[in-house]
Amino acid sequence: MKNLINLKKVIEEISINEGWLYAKTDIDIEDDAKVFFYSADLNQSPQDELQVRELFFRAGFSPYLSKEDVEDIIENLEQQVELPTIVDYINAIRFYKKHDAFIVM
């Protein structure tokens, strides 16, 4: 399994991650939720890719948001709030996931 990290680390290190953010929860993600980024290896066969995703699914993980979505959520929030807290980020991520729209603070 990939290295599990928490959302605070995702937000702090968004620029070094690639692919999709995987999480065990669907909408009510928490700051201590264990998540990871996954990007398919271009040299991986489609069958290998399916097997990897099946392992994630069996472990209870599913794609949550793309890296680009997370970056956009962070940028939108930081344009509205001078010093957002982890709770602000989590609320913005939850809102986006639930409503497919950016939060307005």
mmCIF file of the C-alpha atoms, coordinates in Angstrom:
data_MODEL
# 
_entry.id   MODEL 
# 
loop_
_atom_site.group_PDB 
_atom_site.id 
_atom_site.type_symbol 
_atom_site.label_atom_id 
_atom_site.label_alt_id 
_atom_site.label_comp_id 
_atom_site.label_asym_id 
_atom_site.label_entity_id 
_atom_site.label_seq_id 
_atom_site.pdbx_PDB_ins_code 
_atom_site.Cartn_x 
_atom_site.Cartn_y 
_atom_site.Cartn_z 
_atom_site.occupancy 
_atom_site.B_iso_or_equiv 
_atom_site.pdbx_formal_charge 
_atom_site.auth_seq_id 
_atom_site.auth_comp_id 
_atom_site.auth_asym_id 
_atom_site.auth_atom_id 
_atom_site.pdbx_PDB_model_num 
ATOM 1   C CA . MET A 1 1   ? 0.000   0.000  0.000   1.00 0.00 ? 1   MET A CA 1 
ATOM 2   C CA . LYS A 1 2   ? 1.166   3.534  -0.637  1.00 0.00 ? 2   LYS A CA 1 
ATOM 3   C CA . ASN A 1 3   ? 2.392   5.745  2.201   1.00 0.00 ? 3   ASN A CA 1 
ATOM 4   C CA . LEU A 1 4   ? -0.617  6.929  4.158   1.00 0.00 ? 4   LEU A CA 1 
ATOM 5   C CA . ILE A 1 5   ? -0.602  10.576 5.160   1.00 0.00 ? 5   ILE A CA 1 
ATOM 6   C CA . ASN A 1 6   ? -3.089  12.931 6.788   1.00 0.00 ? 6   ASN A CA 1 
ATOM 7   C CA . LEU A 1 7   ? -4.881  15.827 5.127   1.00 0.00 ? 7   LEU A CA 1 
ATOM 8   C CA . LYS A 1 8   ? -2.668  18.445 6.736   1.00 0.00 ? 8   LYS A CA 1 
ATOM 9   C CA . LYS A 1 9   ? 0.325   16.874 4.997   1.00 0.00 ? 9   LYS A CA 1 
ATOM 10  C CA . VAL A 1 10  ? -1.617  16.754 1.708   1.00 0.00 ? 10  VAL A CA 1 
ATOM 11  C CA . ILE A 1 11  ? -2.285  20.483 1.932   1.00 0.00 ? 11  ILE A CA 1 
ATOM 12  C CA . GLU A 1 12  ? 1.285   21.326 2.934   1.00 0.00 ? 12  GLU A CA 1 
ATOM 13  C CA . GLU A 1 13  ? 2.851   19.190 0.193   1.00 0.00 ? 13  GLU A CA 1 
ATOM 14  C CA . ILE A 1 14  ? 0.300   19.390 -2.618  1.00 0.00 ? 14  ILE A CA 1 
ATOM 15  C CA . SER A 1 15  ? 2.912   20.449 -5.182  1.00 0.00 ? 15  SER A CA 1 
ATOM 16  C CA . ILE A 1 16  ? 4.947   17.232 -4.827  1.00 0.00 ? 16  ILE A CA 1 
ATOM 17  C CA . ASN A 1 17  ? 2.029   14.835 -5.267  1.00 0.00 ? 17  ASN A CA 1 
ATOM 18  C CA . GLU A 1 18  ? 0.603   13.447 -8.501  1.00 0.00 ? 18  GLU A CA 1 
ATOM 19  C CA . GLY A 1 19  ? -2.517  11.610 -9.561  1.00 0.00 ? 19  GLY A CA 1 
ATOM 20  C CA . TRP A 1 20  ? -5.605  11.066 -7.448  1.00 0.00 ? 20  TRP A CA 1 
ATOM 21  C CA . LEU A 1 21  ? -6.172  11.476 -3.744  1.00 0.00 ? 21  LEU A CA 1 
ATOM 22  C CA . TYR A 1 22  ? -7.505  8.191  -2.339  1.00 0.00 ? 22  TYR A CA 1 
ATOM 23  C CA . ALA A 1 23  ? -9.436  8.075  0.916   1.00 0.00 ? 23  ALA A CA 1 
ATOM 24  C CA . LYS A 1 24  ? -11.478 5.581  2.930   1.00 0.00 ? 24  LYS A CA 1 
ATOM 25  C CA . THR A 1 25  ? -14.313 8.006  3.480   1.00 0.00 ? 25  THR A CA 1 
ATOM 26  C CA . ASP A 1 26  ? -16.631 9.526  0.943   1.00 0.00 ? 26  ASP A CA 1 
ATOM 27  C CA . ILE A 1 27  ? -17.845 12.948 2.076   1.00 0.00 ? 27  ILE A CA 1 
ATOM 28  C CA . ASP A 1 28  ? -17.010 13.384 5.769   1.00 0.00 ? 28  ASP A CA 1 
ATOM 29  C CA . ILE A 1 29  ? -13.239 13.386 5.490   1.00 0.00 ? 29  ILE A CA 1 
ATOM 30  C CA . GLU A 1 30  ? -11.424 14.443 8.683   1.00 0.00 ? 30  GLU A CA 1 
ATOM 31  C CA . ASP A 1 31  ? -8.016  16.018 9.276   1.00 0.00 ? 31  ASP A CA 1 
ATOM 32  C CA . ASP A 1 32  ? -6.689  12.754 10.687  1.00 0.00 ? 32  ASP A CA 1 
ATOM 33  C CA . ALA A 1 33  ? -8.101  10.651 7.843   1.00 0.00 ? 33  ALA A CA 1 
ATOM 34  C CA . LYS A 1 34  ? -5.421  8.535  6.281   1.00 0.00 ? 34  LYS A CA 1 
ATOM 35  C CA . VAL A 1 35  ? -5.123  9.249  2.573   1.00 0.00 ? 35  VAL A CA 1 
ATOM 36  C CA . PHE A 1 36  ? -2.594  8.878  -0.233  1.00 0.00 ? 36  PHE A CA 1 
ATOM 37  C CA . PHE A 1 37  ? -1.960  10.018 -3.781  1.00 0.00 ? 37  PHE A CA 1 
ATOM 38  C CA . TYR A 1 38  ? -1.722  7.470  -6.551  1.00 0.00 ? 38  TYR A CA 1 
ATOM 39  C CA . SER A 1 39  ? -0.728  7.937  -10.153 1.00 0.00 ? 39  SER A CA 1 
ATOM 40  C CA . ALA A 1 40  ? -0.510  5.022  -12.556 1.00 0.00 ? 40  ALA A CA 1 
ATOM 41  C CA . ASP A 1 41  ? 2.922   4.133  -13.813 1.00 0.00 ? 41  ASP A CA 1 
ATOM 42  C CA . LEU A 1 42  ? 3.031   4.740  -17.567 1.00 0.00 ? 42  LEU A CA 1 
ATOM 43  C CA . ASN A 1 43  ? 4.943   1.467  -17.972 1.00 0.00 ? 43  ASN A CA 1 
ATOM 44  C CA . GLN A 1 44  ? 2.241   -0.474 -16.141 1.00 0.00 ? 44  GLN A CA 1 
ATOM 45  C CA . SER A 1 45  ? -0.010  -2.731 -18.182 1.00 0.00 ? 45  SER A CA 1 
ATOM 46  C CA . PRO A 1 46  ? -3.758  -2.050 -18.017 1.00 0.00 ? 46  PRO A CA 1 
ATOM 47  C CA . GLN A 1 47  ? -4.194  -5.399 -16.235 1.00 0.00 ? 47  GLN A CA 1 
ATOM 48  C CA . ASP A 1 48  ? -1.599  -4.460 -13.596 1.00 0.00 ? 48  ASP A CA 1 
ATOM 49  C CA . GLU A 1 49  ? -3.339  -1.107 -13.133 1.00 0.00 ? 49  GLU A CA 1 
ATOM 50  C CA . LEU A 1 50  ? -6.672  -2.864 -12.526 1.00 0.00 ? 50  LEU A CA 1 
ATOM 51  C CA . GLN A 1 51  ? -5.045  -5.179 -9.984  1.00 0.00 ? 51  GLN A CA 1 
ATOM 52  C CA . VAL A 1 52  ? -3.551  -2.231 -8.100  1.00 0.00 ? 52  VAL A CA 1 
ATOM 53  C CA . ARG A 1 53  ? -6.900  -0.428 -7.997  1.00 0.00 ? 53  ARG A CA 1 
ATOM 54  C CA . GLU A 1 54  ? -8.605  -3.640 -6.849  1.00 0.00 ? 54  GLU A CA 1 
ATOM 55  C CA . LEU A 1 55  ? -6.152  -3.846 -3.922  1.00 0.00 ? 55  LEU A CA 1 
ATOM 56  C CA . PHE A 1 56  ? -7.017  -0.259 -2.969  1.00 0.00 ? 56  PHE A CA 1 
ATOM 57  C CA . PHE A 1 57  ? -10.723 -1.047 -3.179  1.00 0.00 ? 57  PHE A CA 1 
ATOM 58  C CA . ARG A 1 58  ? -10.364 -4.154 -0.997  1.00 0.00 ? 58  ARG A CA 1 
ATOM 59  C CA . ALA A 1 59  ? -8.524  -2.071 1.593   1.00 0.00 ? 59  ALA A CA 1 
ATOM 60  C CA . GLY A 1 60  ? -11.470 0.337  1.600   1.00 0.00 ? 60  GLY A CA 1 
ATOM 61  C CA . PHE A 1 61  ? -9.891  3.134  -0.439  1.00 0.00 ? 61  PHE A CA 1 
ATOM 62  C CA . SER A 1 62  ? -11.432 4.834  -3.445  1.00 0.00 ? 62  SER A CA 1 
ATOM 63  C CA . PRO A 1 63  ? -10.542 7.866  -5.562  1.00 0.00 ? 63  PRO A CA 1 
ATOM 64  C CA . TYR A 1 64  ? -11.624 10.997 -3.709  1.00 0.00 ? 64  TYR A CA 1 
ATOM 65  C CA . LEU A 1 65  ? -10.389 14.005 -5.711  1.00 0.00 ? 65  LEU A CA 1 
ATOM 66  C CA . SER A 1 66  ? -7.766  14.658 -8.358  1.00 0.00 ? 66  SER A CA 1 
ATOM 67  C CA . LYS A 1 67  ? -4.620  16.560 -7.435  1.00 0.00 ? 67  LYS A CA 1 
ATOM 68  C CA . GLU A 1 68  ? -5.822  19.397 -9.661  1.00 0.00 ? 68  GLU A CA 1 
ATOM 69  C CA . ASP A 1 69  ? -9.128  19.593 -7.787  1.00 0.00 ? 69  ASP A CA 1 
ATOM 70  C CA . VAL A 1 70  ? -7.330  19.726 -4.434  1.00 0.00 ? 70  VAL A CA 1 
ATOM 71  C CA . GLU A 1 71  ? -5.005  22.460 -5.725  1.00 0.00 ? 71  GLU A CA 1 
ATOM 72  C CA . ASP A 1 72  ? -7.979  24.481 -6.990  1.00 0.00 ? 72  ASP A CA 1 
ATOM 73  C CA . ILE A 1 73  ? -9.807  24.096 -3.657  1.00 0.00 ? 73  ILE A CA 1 
ATOM 74  C CA . ILE A 1 74  ? -6.724  25.268 -1.750  1.00 0.00 ? 74  ILE A CA 1 
ATOM 75  C CA . GLU A 1 75  ? -6.184  28.222 -4.077  1.00 0.00 ? 75  GLU A CA 1 
ATOM 76  C CA . ASN A 1 76  ? -9.837  29.274 -3.912  1.00 0.00 ? 76  ASN A CA 1 
ATOM 77  C CA . LEU A 1 77  ? -9.873  29.151 -0.121  1.00 0.00 ? 77  LEU A CA 1 
ATOM 78  C CA . GLU A 1 78  ? -6.599  31.053 0.217   1.00 0.00 ? 78  GLU A CA 1 
ATOM 79  C CA . GLN A 1 79  ? -8.005  33.835 -1.980  1.00 0.00 ? 79  GLN A CA 1 
ATOM 80  C CA . GLN A 1 80  ? -10.873 34.237 0.483   1.00 0.00 ? 80  GLN A CA 1 
ATOM 81  C CA . VAL A 1 81  ? -9.227  33.610 3.858   1.00 0.00 ? 81  VAL A CA 1 
ATOM 82  C CA . GLU A 1 82  ? -5.883  35.166 4.787   1.00 0.00 ? 82  GLU A CA 1 
ATOM 83  C CA . LEU A 1 83  ? -4.690  32.388 7.093   1.00 0.00 ? 83  LEU A CA 1 
ATOM 84  C CA . PRO A 1 84  ? -6.941  29.340 6.656   1.00 0.00 ? 84  PRO A CA 1 
ATOM 85  C CA . THR A 1 85  ? -6.889  26.697 9.361   1.00 0.00 ? 85  THR A CA 1 
ATOM 86  C CA . ILE A 1 86  ? -6.923  22.957 8.761   1.00 0.00 ? 86  ILE A CA 1 
ATOM 87  C CA . VAL A 1 87  ? -10.638 23.051 9.600   1.00 0.00 ? 87  VAL A CA 1 
ATOM 88  C CA . ASP A 1 88  ? -11.168 25.667 6.854   1.00 0.00 ? 88  ASP A CA 1 
ATOM 89  C CA . TYR A 1 89  ? -9.376  23.437 4.346   1.00 0.00 ? 89  TYR A CA 1 
ATOM 90  C CA . ILE A 1 90  ? -11.357 20.367 5.393   1.00 0.00 ? 90  ILE A CA 1 
ATOM 91  C CA . ASN A 1 91  ? -14.647 22.249 5.167   1.00 0.00 ? 91  ASN A CA 1 
ATOM 92  C CA . ALA A 1 92  ? -13.700 23.527 1.708   1.00 0.00 ? 92  ALA A CA 1 
ATOM 93  C CA . ILE A 1 93  ? -12.750 20.014 0.545   1.00 0.00 ? 93  ILE A CA 1 
ATOM 94  C CA . ARG A 1 94  ? -15.951 18.518 1.970   1.00 0.00 ? 94  ARG A CA 1 
ATOM 95  C CA . PHE A 1 95  ? -18.063 21.262 0.392   1.00 0.00 ? 95  PHE A CA 1 
ATOM 96  C CA . TYR A 1 96  ? -16.441 20.755 -3.014  1.00 0.00 ? 96  TYR A CA 1 
ATOM 97  C CA . LYS A 1 97  ? -16.877 16.984 -2.857  1.00 0.00 ? 97  LYS A CA 1 
ATOM 98  C CA . LYS A 1 98  ? -20.517 17.244 -1.826  1.00 0.00 ? 98  LYS A CA 1 
ATOM 99  C CA . HIS A 1 99  ? -21.611 20.110 -4.091  1.00 0.00 ? 99  HIS A CA 1 
ATOM 100 C CA . ASP A 1 100 ? -19.060 20.046 -6.939  1.00 0.00 ? 100 ASP A CA 1 
ATOM 101 C CA . ALA A 1 101 ? -18.547 23.763 -6.263  1.00 0.00 ? 101 ALA A CA 1 
ATOM 102 C CA . PHE A 1 102 ? -16.135 25.968 -4.370  1.00 0.00 ? 102 PHE A CA 1 
ATOM 103 C CA . ILE A 1 103 ? -17.038 27.137 -0.896  1.00 0.00 ? 103 ILE A CA 1 
ATOM 104 C CA . VAL A 1 104 ? -17.759 30.826 -0.376  1.00 0.00 ? 104 VAL A CA 1 
ATOM 105 C CA . MET A 1 105 ? -16.531 32.102 2.976   1.00 0.00 ? 105 MET A CA 1 
# 
